[in-house]
Amino acid sequence: MKVKVYDYYHHMNKVTTGTVPEIAEETGLTKQKLWRMRKSPKRIQPNQYNQVEHYLVPVDEVERNQIYALYRDEELIADGTVKEIAETVGKSERIVRWYATPAARKRNLKMTLVKLEEDEG
């Protein structure tokens, strides 16, 4: 089963990325409201986003291929796409992606997932 990942926006500001249950836990919104919201980009035109309080946007292939680094404390454990890191450390992609969330940081876990910036040049 393929896990759907979304970017959650509130007043045009990206708040978090994750699955519907992860976003619900982090934001306090109900899963039902988020499930209904996930179809909203199909009805909302890009020039109307500023008129909508909050919405979900599916993460596209470019984001899925983004390169990350997984650290335990300050030691680099693995780098690559979320899928590659998950295979390297023997965890699910969902768990690896969760390491990048504010919820994981609040729990003061030793594991941290960091998005690596692309070189422009």
C-alpha positions, 0 to 999 in steps of 0.5 A: 500500500502506498502512503499518501503524503501531503503538505498542510498549509494554513493561510498560505503558510506551509505548516507541516508535511505528513500523512493525514493521521500525522497532520491530524495529531500535529495540528489538532484537526480531525482526520475527517476534516483533513480527508475532506480537505485533501481534495480541495486543491482540485476545486481551488485554483492557485490564485484562490489559495489566499482566500482559503484558511487551510488546505492540503496539497499532495507532495509531488514526485520532486519532493519524494525524490528530495535528498535527506540526511538522518542523524543520531544526535550529531552523527550522520547515519544515512543520507538519500531519499526517504525510501533509501534511508528507510531501507538502510536503517530498517525502518518504515518510510513513514517513521523516517519521514516522521523524524523531520516533524515538530512532534518528533523534535518535541519528544527530544528524540536522538534521531533527526531527519534533515532536508538537504538543500540543492546546490544552485550553480 
